[in-house]
């Protein structure tokens, strides 16, 4: 849930060889303040604690018959699809997830 002051939502993706780390933030652009709304890794992991070295599911495992560039591209498309369909609400309205 966003605070009522938030008027912008953005998403960030950190591309790694075996995973895509992501973060969604809400912003109050008139006061230059922001809040972390959600974050995670793609592919989604089965545990709450993980590092890049010990990921259970990697892009290679999720997309086994693709080369590295194709895996990253497919992972980006799938992650962007997930992020763009998310929505975050404020007490008074709905704000679309990665517009």
TORRO-486502 format. One record per atom (N, C-alpha, C, CB): x, y, z; residue number from 1; residue in three letters; atom name. Coordinates in Angstrom, 3 decimals, always signed. Each point is the difference from the previous one (the first is absolute). Glycine has a CB too. Example, Ala and Ser with C-alpha at 12.3 -4.5 7.8 and 13.67 -1.06 7.14 Angstrom:
# TORRO-486502
         px         py         pz     n   res   atom
    +13.190     -5.690     +7.800     1   Ala      N
     -0.890     +1.190     +0.000     1   Ala     CA
     +0.900     +1.200     +0.000     1   Ala      C
     -1.892     -1.173     +1.246     1   Ala     CB
     +1.542     +2.223     -1.966     2   Ser      N
     +0.820     +1.190     +0.060     2   Ser     CA
     -0.770     +1.090     +0.730     2   Ser      C
     +1.184     -0.628     -2.145     2   Ser     CB
This chain:
# TORRO-486502
         px         py         pz     n   res   atom
     +0.851     -1.182     +0.000     1   Unk      N
     -0.851     +1.182     +0.000     1   Unk     CA
     +0.893     +1.239     +0.000     1   Unk      C
     -1.859     -1.238     +1.229     1   Unk     CB
     +1.552     +2.139     -2.113     2   Unk      N
     +0.727     +1.265     -0.087     2   Unk     CA
     -0.538     +1.004     +1.005     2   Unk      C
     +0.450     -0.430     -2.420     2   Unk     CB
     +0.393     +1.370     +2.792     3   Unk      N
     -0.492     +1.121     +0.786     3   Unk     CA
     -0.804     +0.912     -0.924     3   Unk      C
     +1.982     -0.136     +1.607     3   Unk     CB
     -2.888     +0.942     -1.073     4   Unk      N
     -0.803     +0.891     -0.860     4   Unk     CA
     +0.835     +0.992     -0.794     4   Unk      C
     -1.827     -0.231     +1.633     4   Unk     CB
     +3.028     +0.546     -1.156     5   Unk      N
     +0.848     +0.978     -0.688     5   Unk     CA
     +0.656     -0.557     -1.263     5   Unk      C
     +0.415     +1.052     +2.205     5   Unk     CB
     -0.331     -2.350     -2.343     6   Unk      N
     +0.687     -0.602     -1.148     6   Unk     CA
     -0.781     +0.274     -1.281     6   Unk      C
     +0.961     -1.800     +1.485     6   Unk     CB
     -0.258     +2.318     -2.490     7   Unk      N
     -0.656     +0.295     -1.265     7   Unk     CA
     +0.708     -0.630     -1.199     7   Unk      C
     -0.792     +2.119     +1.009     7   Unk     CB
     +1.778     -2.984     -0.742     8   Unk      N
     +0.744     -0.657     -1.076     8   Unk     CA
     +0.518     -1.339     +0.511     8   Unk      C
     +0.659     +2.235     -1.017     8   Unk     CB
     -0.711     -3.247     +0.169     9   Unk      N
     +0.549     -1.320     +0.323     9   Unk     CA
     +1.008     -0.360     -1.084     9   Unk      C
     -2.143     -0.733     +1.193     9   Unk     CB
     +3.326     +0.281     -0.789    10   Unk      N
     +1.013     -0.427     -0.964    10   Unk     CA
     +0.543     -1.364     +0.406    10   Unk      C
     +0.607     +2.405     -0.503    10   Unk     CB
     -0.034     -3.103     -0.473    11   Unk      N
     +0.623     -1.301     +0.252    11   Unk     CA
     +1.428     +0.042     -0.528    11   Unk      C
     -2.239     -1.206     -0.141    11   Unk     CB
     +3.122     +0.496     +0.831    12   Unk      N
     +1.405     -0.077     -0.367    12   Unk     CA
     +0.390     -1.471     -0.130    12   Unk      C
     +0.508     +2.200     +1.178    12   Unk     CB
     +0.357     -2.515     -2.145    13   Unk      N
     +0.466     -1.372     -0.187    13   Unk     CA
     +1.514     +0.007     -0.096    13   Unk      C
     -2.146     -0.651     -1.171    13   Unk     CB
     +2.785     -0.183     +2.008    14   Unk      N
     +1.447     -0.187     -0.023    14   Unk     CA
     +0.269     -1.331     -0.699    14   Unk      C
     +0.349     +1.358     +2.155    14   Unk     CB
     +0.220     -1.305     -3.344    15   Unk      N
     +0.221     -1.195     -0.818    15   Unk     CA
     +1.302     -0.674     +0.410    15   Unk      C
     -1.273     +1.034     -1.917    15   Unk     CB
     +1.160     -2.293     +2.306    16   Unk      N
     +1.148     -0.843     +0.311    16   Unk     CA
     +0.010     -1.175     -0.984    16   Unk      C
     -0.059     +0.672     +2.475    16   Unk     CB
     +1.109     -1.443     -2.484    17   Unk      N
     +0.111     -1.126     -0.926    17   Unk     CA
     -1.058     -1.080     +0.267    17   Unk      C
     +2.451     +0.472     -0.173    17   Unk     CB
     -2.738     -0.755     +1.447    18   Unk      N
     -0.897     -1.095     +0.360    18   Unk     CA
     -1.330     +0.443     +0.599    18   Unk      C
     +2.015     -1.338     +0.361    18   Unk     CB
     -2.213     +2.638     -0.164    19   Unk      N
     -1.226     +0.469     +0.639    19   Unk     CA
     -0.199     +1.487     -0.279    19   Unk      C
     +0.239     -1.751     +1.800    19   Unk     CB
     -1.455     +2.207     -1.569    20   Unk      N
     -0.356     +1.409     -0.148    20   Unk     CA
     -0.546     +0.487     +1.337    20   Unk      C
     -0.499     -0.274     -2.490    20   Unk     CB
     +1.231     +1.147     +3.150    21   Unk      N
     -0.476     +0.591     +1.246    21   Unk     CA
     -0.852     +1.215     -0.337    21   Unk      C
     +2.041     -0.824     +1.269    21   Unk     CB
     -3.166     +0.996     -0.573    22   Unk      N
     -0.912     +1.097     -0.328    22   Unk     CA
     -0.512     +0.686     +1.260    22   Unk      C
     -0.666     -1.202     -2.090    22   Unk     CB
     +0.230     +2.438     +1.901    23   Unk      N
     -0.547     +0.809     +1.088    23   Unk     CA
     -1.068     +0.916     -0.575    23   Unk      C
     +2.187     -0.092     +1.292    23   Unk     CB
     -3.289     +0.254     -0.566    24   Unk      N
     -1.056     +0.936     -0.374    24   Unk     CA
     -0.069     +1.068     +1.087    24   Unk      C
     -1.318     -1.797     -1.267    24   Unk     CB
     +1.299     +3.070     +0.853    25   Unk      N
     -0.017     +1.115     +0.951    25   Unk     CA
     -1.144     +0.952     -0.325    25   Unk      C
     +2.492     -0.197     +0.307    25   Unk     CB
     -3.043     +0.807     +0.724    26   Unk      N
     -0.998     +1.053     -0.149    26   Unk     CA
     +0.651     +1.330     +0.361    26   Unk      C
     -1.906     -1.605     +0.533    26   Unk     CB
     +1.500     +2.663     -1.214    27   Unk      N
     +0.644     +1.302     +0.172    27   Unk     CA
     -1.017     +1.113     +0.221    27   Unk      C
     +1.877     -0.790     -1.432    27   Unk     CB
     -1.496     +1.747     +2.247    28   Unk      N
     -0.697     +1.282     +0.099    28   Unk     CA
     +0.920     +0.994     -0.688    28   Unk      C
     -1.242     -0.578     +2.206    28   Unk     CB
     +0.955     +0.856     -3.463    29   Unk      N
     +0.914     +0.816     -0.799    29   Unk     CA
     +0.032     +1.466     +0.431    29   Unk      C
     -0.417     -1.551     -1.884    29   Unk     CB
     -0.606     +2.012     +2.572    30   Unk      N
     +0.010     +1.402     +0.436    30   Unk     CA
     +0.903     +0.213     +1.217    30   Unk      C
     -2.326     +0.246     -0.891    30   Unk     CB
     +2.608     -1.318     +1.655    31   Unk      N
     +0.867     +0.125     +1.180    31   Unk     CA
     +1.270     -0.844     -0.090    31   Unk      C
     -2.038     +0.452     +1.328    31   Unk     CB
     +2.284     -1.085     -2.476    32   Unk      N
     +1.205     -0.805     -0.228    32   Unk     CA
     +0.168     -1.098     +1.054    32   Unk      C
     +1.065     +1.998     -1.062    32   Unk     CB
     -2.152     -2.667     +1.384    33   Unk      N
     +0.061     -1.115     +0.945    33   Unk     CA
     -0.510     -1.267     -0.681    33   Unk      C
     -0.319     +1.575     +1.964    33   Unk     CB
     +0.754     -2.721     -1.443    34   Unk      N
     -0.408     -1.256     -0.608    34   Unk     CA
     -0.068     -1.126     +1.000    34   Unk      C
     +1.005     +0.759     -2.104    34   Unk     CB
     -1.667     -1.854     +1.696    35   Unk      N
     -0.196     -1.165     +0.846    35   Unk     CA
     +0.199     -1.258     -0.832    35   Unk      C
     -1.604     +1.273     +1.484    35   Unk     CB
     +2.247     -2.271     -0.901    36   Unk      N
     +0.109     -1.303     -0.653    36   Unk     CA
     -1.333     -0.721     +0.189    36   Unk      C
     +2.532     -0.123     +0.396    36   Unk     CB
     -3.140     -0.283     -1.490    37   Unk      N
     -1.285     -0.701     +0.054    37   Unk     CA
     +0.172     -1.510     -0.036    37   Unk      C
     -1.057     +1.949     -1.115    37   Unk     CB
     +1.998     -2.409     +0.313    38   Unk      N
     +0.207     -1.438     -0.153    38   Unk     CA
     +1.365     -0.218     -0.628    38   Unk      C
     -2.492     -0.435     -0.238    38   Unk     CB
     +3.040     -0.751     +0.447    39   Unk      N
     +1.279     -0.341     -0.624    39   Unk     CA
     +0.131     -1.513     -0.042    39   Unk      C
     +1.067     +2.154     +0.811    39   Unk     CB
     -0.172     -2.630     -1.654    40   Unk      N
     +0.200     -1.438     -0.093    40   Unk     CA
     +1.004     -0.351     -1.076    40   Unk      C
     -2.316     -0.346     +0.804    40   Unk     CB
     +2.251     -0.908     -1.221    41   Unk      N
     +0.898     -0.508     -1.028    41   Unk     CA
     -0.820     -0.828     -0.982    41   Unk      C
     +1.980     -0.018     +1.604    41   Unk     CB
     -1.598     +0.076     -2.869    42   Unk      N
     -0.581     -0.849     -1.039    42   Unk     CA
     +1.084     -0.901     -0.501    42   Unk      C
     -1.703     +1.732     -0.661    42   Unk     CB
     +1.489     -3.021     +0.648    43   Unk      N
     -1.191     -0.735     +0.362    43   Unk     CA
     -0.251     +0.022     +1.508    43   Unk      C
     +0.360     -1.445     -1.996    43   Unk     CB
     -1.654     +1.386     +2.350    44   Unk      N
     -0.392     -0.034     +1.408    44   Unk     CA
     +0.635     -1.212     +0.667    44   Unk      C
     -2.183     +1.175     -0.518    44   Unk     CB
     +2.681     -0.970     +1.736    45   Unk      N
     +0.684     -1.057     +0.731    45   Unk     CA
     -0.936     -0.701     +0.979    45   Unk      C
     +2.136     +1.268     -0.237    45   Unk     CB
     -1.762     -2.472     +0.634    46   Unk      N
     -0.796     -0.790     +0.942    46   Unk     CA
     +0.330     +0.306     +1.456    46   Unk      C
     -0.122     -1.777     -1.718    46   Unk     CB
     +1.126     +2.607     +1.964    47   Unk      N
     +0.404     +0.344     +1.358    47   Unk     CA
     -0.056     +1.512     +0.187    47   Unk      C
     +1.476     -2.045     +0.116    47   Unk     CB
     -1.487     +2.474     +1.140    48   Unk      N
     -0.028     +1.437     +0.290    48   Unk     CA
     +1.401     +0.598     +0.025    48   Unk      C
     -2.095     -0.341     +1.308    48   Unk     CB
     +3.112     -0.486     -1.073    49   Unk      N
     +1.378     +0.492     +0.032    49   Unk     CA
     +0.776     -0.646     -1.131    49   Unk      C
     -0.100     +0.352     +2.501    49   Unk     CB
     +0.753     +0.454     -3.289    50   Unk      N
     +0.800     -0.511     -1.103    50   Unk     CA
     +1.041     +1.042     -0.377    50   Unk      C
     -1.932     -1.401     -0.843    50   Unk     CB
     +2.966     +0.942     +0.192    51   Unk      N
     +0.993     +0.880     -0.596    51   Unk     CA
     +0.147     -0.410     -1.454    51   Unk      C
     +1.225     +0.342     +2.215    51   Unk     CB
     -0.528     +0.438     -2.989    52   Unk      N
     +0.200     -0.329     -1.406    52   Unk     CA
     +0.699     -1.349     -0.150    52   Unk      C
     +0.113     +2.447     -0.545    52   Unk     CB
     +0.761     -2.785     +1.478    53   Unk      N
     +0.736     -1.274     -0.080    53   Unk     CA
     -0.835     -1.229     +0.311    53   Unk      C
     +1.993     +1.264     +0.623    53   Unk     CB
     -3.045     -1.107     +0.188    54   Unk      N
     -0.740     -1.193     +0.418    54   Unk     CA
     -1.459     +0.000     -0.460    54   Unk      C
     +1.508     -0.124     +1.960    54   Unk     CB
     -1.806     +0.719     -3.089    55   Unk      N
     -1.366     +0.003     -0.509    55   Unk     CA
     -0.459     -1.419     -0.326    55   Unk      C
     +0.352     +2.312     -0.918    55   Unk     CB
     -1.562     -2.660     +1.362    56   Unk      N
     -0.574     -1.307     -0.336    56   Unk     CA
     -0.391     -0.065     -1.471    56   Unk      C
     -0.832     -0.226     +2.351    56   Unk     CB
     +0.217     +1.291     -2.817    57   Unk      N
     -0.472     +0.059     -1.384    57   Unk     CA
     +0.724     +1.154     -0.682    57   Unk      C
     -2.290     -0.972     +0.608    57   Unk     CB
     +2.960     +0.692     -1.688    58   Unk      N
     +0.728     +1.015     -0.762    58   Unk     CA
     -0.673     +0.186     -1.356    58   Unk      C
     +2.170     -0.584     +1.180    58   Unk     CB
     -1.740     +1.586     -1.914    59   Unk      N
     -0.502     +0.182     -1.356    59   Unk     CA
     +0.337     -1.216     -0.856    59   Unk      C
     +0.248     +2.494     +0.228    59   Unk     CB
     +0.920     -3.096     -0.002    60   Unk      N
     +0.399     -1.200     -0.749    60   Unk     CA
     -0.943     -1.165     +0.259    60   Unk      C
     +2.369     +0.763     +0.108    60   Unk     CB
     -2.820     -0.920     +1.127    61   Unk      N
     -0.930     -1.086     +0.324    61   Unk     CA
     -1.412     +0.300     -0.501    61   Unk      C
     +1.387     -0.540     +2.012    61   Unk     CB
     -1.781     +1.803     -1.973    62   Unk      N
     -1.337     +0.375     -0.436    62   Unk     CA
     -0.140     -0.068     -1.519    62   Unk      C
     -0.193     +1.466     +2.008    62   Unk     CB
     +1.246     -1.088     -2.720    63   Unk      N
     -0.004     +0.009     -1.462    63   Unk     CA
     +1.179     -0.842     -0.496    63   Unk      C
     -1.098     +2.308     -0.063    63   Unk     CB
     +1.027     -3.641     +0.202    64   Unk      N
     +1.174     -0.852     -0.222    64   Unk     CA
     +0.489     -0.113     -1.442    64   Unk      C
     -0.789     -1.233     +1.930    64   Unk     CB
     -0.023     +1.451     -2.898    65   Unk      N
     +0.411     -0.212     -1.392    65   Unk     CA
     +0.363     +1.293     -0.717    65   Unk      C
     -1.464     -1.990     -0.041    65   Unk     CB
     +1.785     +3.021     +0.792    66   Unk      N
     +0.336     +1.303     -0.578    66   Unk     CA
     +1.436     +0.367     +0.341    66   Unk      C
     -2.405     +0.724     +0.163    66   Unk     CB
     +3.011     +0.067     -1.023    67   Unk      N
     +1.305     +0.563     +0.299    67   Unk     CA
     -0.129     +1.093     +1.052    67   Unk      C
     +0.785     -0.541     -2.324    67   Unk     CB
     +0.343     +1.025     +2.811    68   Unk      N
     -0.015     +0.982     +1.084    68   Unk     CA
     -0.767     +1.270     -0.365    68   Unk      C
     +2.184     -0.911     +0.752    68   Unk     CB
     -1.913     +1.487     -1.907    69   Unk      N
     -0.698     +1.233     -0.396    69   Unk     CA
     -1.498     -0.230     -0.135    69   Unk      C
     +2.062     +0.763     -1.187    69   Unk     CB
     -2.460     -1.888     +0.605    70   Unk      N
     -1.422     -0.308     -0.160    70   Unk     CA
     -0.663     -0.228     +1.351    70   Unk      C
     +0.478     -1.005     -2.242    70   Unk     CB
     +0.217     +0.363     +3.190    71   Unk      N
     -0.544     -0.212     +1.352    71   Unk     CA
     -0.253     +1.329     +0.697    71   Unk      C
     +1.216     -2.189     +0.147    71   Unk     CB
     -0.250     +3.077     -0.222    72   Unk      N
     -0.151     +1.312     +0.642    72   Unk     CA
     -1.159     +0.761     -0.639    72   Unk      C
     +2.473     +0.062     +0.530    72   Unk     CB
     -2.539     -0.083     -1.851    73   Unk      N
     -1.087     +0.693     -0.701    73   Unk     CA
     -1.363     -0.577     +0.392    73   Unk      C
     +1.561     +0.477     -1.917    73   Unk     CB
     -1.692     -1.795     +1.920    74   Unk      N
     -1.258     -0.651     +0.371    74   Unk     CA
     -0.346     +0.309     +1.455    74   Unk      C
     +0.439     -1.838     -1.672    74   Unk     CB
     +0.565     +1.793     +2.561    75   Unk      N
     -0.222     +0.336     +1.397    75   Unk     CA
     -0.474     +1.435     +0.169    75   Unk      C
     +1.738     -1.655     +0.626    75   Unk     CB
     -1.138     +2.588     -1.366    76   Unk      N
     -0.422     +1.399     +0.057    76   Unk     CA
     -1.443     +0.155     -0.463    76   Unk      C
     +2.367     +0.718     -0.393    76   Unk     CB
     -2.723     -1.355     -0.712    77   Unk      N
     -1.380     +0.095     -0.486    77   Unk     CA
     -0.982     -0.569     +1.018    77   Unk      C
     +0.834     -0.166     -2.358    77   Unk     CB
     -0.519     -0.994     +2.936    78   Unk      N
     -0.894     -0.616     +0.980    78   Unk     CA
     -0.113     +0.844     +1.271    78   Unk      C
     +0.603     -2.248     -0.921    78   Unk     CB
     +0.526     +2.781     +1.388    79   Unk      N
     -0.014     +0.839     +1.198    79   Unk     CA
     -0.754     +1.302     -0.256    79   Unk      C
     +2.188     -1.001     +0.718    79   Unk     CB
     -1.938     +1.641     -1.844    80   Unk      N
     -0.702     +1.249     -0.327    80   Unk     CA
     -1.499     -0.254     -0.108    80   Unk      C
     +2.038     +0.858     -1.215    80   Unk     CB
     -2.419     -2.000     +0.657    81   Unk      N
     -1.417     -0.344     -0.069    81   Unk     CA
     -0.592     -0.115     +1.406    81   Unk      C
     +0.393     -1.203     -2.182    81   Unk     CB
     +0.325     +0.533     +3.091    82   Unk      N
     -0.471     -0.130     +1.379    82   Unk     CA
     -0.117     +1.360     +0.679    82   Unk      C
     +1.058     -2.262     +0.119    82   Unk     CB
     -0.020     +3.094     -0.252    83   Unk      N
     +0.010     +1.303     +0.658    83   Unk     CA
     -1.060     +0.935     -0.577    83   Unk      C
     +2.434     -0.297     +0.452    83   Unk     CB
     -2.651     +0.235     -1.744    84   Unk      N
     -0.944     +0.939     -0.625    84   Unk     CA
     -1.454     -0.345     +0.296    84   Unk      C
     +1.667     +0.372     -1.797    84   Unk     CB
     -1.935     -1.574     +2.255    85   Unk      N
     -1.376     -0.365     +0.347    85   Unk     CA
     -0.280     +0.167     +1.491    85   Unk      C
     +0.000     -1.605     -1.907    85   Unk     CB
     +1.016     +1.914     +2.696    86   Unk      N
     -0.201     +0.223     +1.439    86   Unk     CA
     -0.667     +1.355     +0.213    86   Unk      C
     +2.023     -1.426     +0.560    86   Unk     CB
     -2.773     +1.543     +0.526    87   Unk      N
     -0.568     +1.304     +0.336    87   Unk     CA
     +0.216     +0.256     +1.484    87   Unk      C
     -1.734     -0.186     -1.847    87   Unk     CB
     +1.858     +1.440     +2.185    88   Unk      N
     +0.241     +0.431     +1.374    88   Unk     CA
     -1.061     +1.024     +0.332    88   Unk      C
     +2.507     -0.436     -0.143    88   Unk     CB
     -3.151     +0.288     +1.272    89   Unk      N
     -1.118     +0.873     +0.339    89   Unk     CA
     +0.393     +1.057     +1.022    89   Unk      C
     -1.553     -1.876     -0.494    89   Unk     CB
     +0.822     +2.967     +0.456    90   Unk      N
     +0.075     +1.028     +1.031    90   Unk     CA
     -1.338     -0.048     +0.733    90   Unk      C
     +1.635     +1.494     -1.344    90   Unk     CB
     -1.748     -0.854     +2.472    91   Unk      N
     -1.291     -0.007     +0.691    91   Unk     CA
     -1.149     +0.534     -0.865    91   Unk      C
     +1.248     +0.286     +2.131    91   Unk     CB
     -0.942     +0.604     -3.090    92   Unk      N
     -1.071     +0.609     -0.786    92   Unk     CA
     -0.101     -0.519     -1.434    92   Unk      C
     +0.293     +1.996     +1.404    92   Unk     CB
     +0.774     -2.649     -1.931    93   Unk      N
     -0.028     -0.361     -1.427    93   Unk     CA
     +0.927     -1.158     -0.291    93   Unk      C
     -0.542     +2.355     -0.576    93   Unk     CB
     +0.562     -2.754     -0.675    94   Unk      N
     +0.925     -1.024     -0.498    94   Unk     CA
     +1.039     +0.675     -0.875    94   Unk      C
     -1.793     -1.793     +0.081    94   Unk     CB
     +3.056     +1.360     +0.077    95   Unk      N
     +1.087     +0.502     -0.826    95   Unk     CA
     +0.545     -1.200     -0.756    95   Unk      C
     +0.577     +1.917     +1.616    95   Unk     CB
     -0.478     -1.836     -2.941    96   Unk      N
     +0.487     -1.132     -0.791    96   Unk     CA
     +1.439     -0.301     +0.339    96   Unk      C
     -1.578     +0.580     -1.836    96   Unk     CB
     +1.969     -1.849     +1.807    97   Unk      N
     +1.312     -0.495     +0.423    97   Unk     CA
     +1.162     +0.415     -0.825    97   Unk      C
     -1.180     -1.836     +0.858    97   Unk     CB
     +1.600     +1.849     -1.912    98   Unk      N
     +1.282     +0.447     -0.503    98   Unk     CA
     -0.245     +0.889     -1.197    98   Unk      C
     +1.156     -2.081     +0.831    98   Unk     CB
     -1.898     +3.143     -0.640    99   Unk      N
     -0.310     +0.882     -1.126    99   Unk     CA
     +1.118     +0.983     -0.209    99   Unk      C
     -2.437     -0.243     +0.434    99   Unk     CB
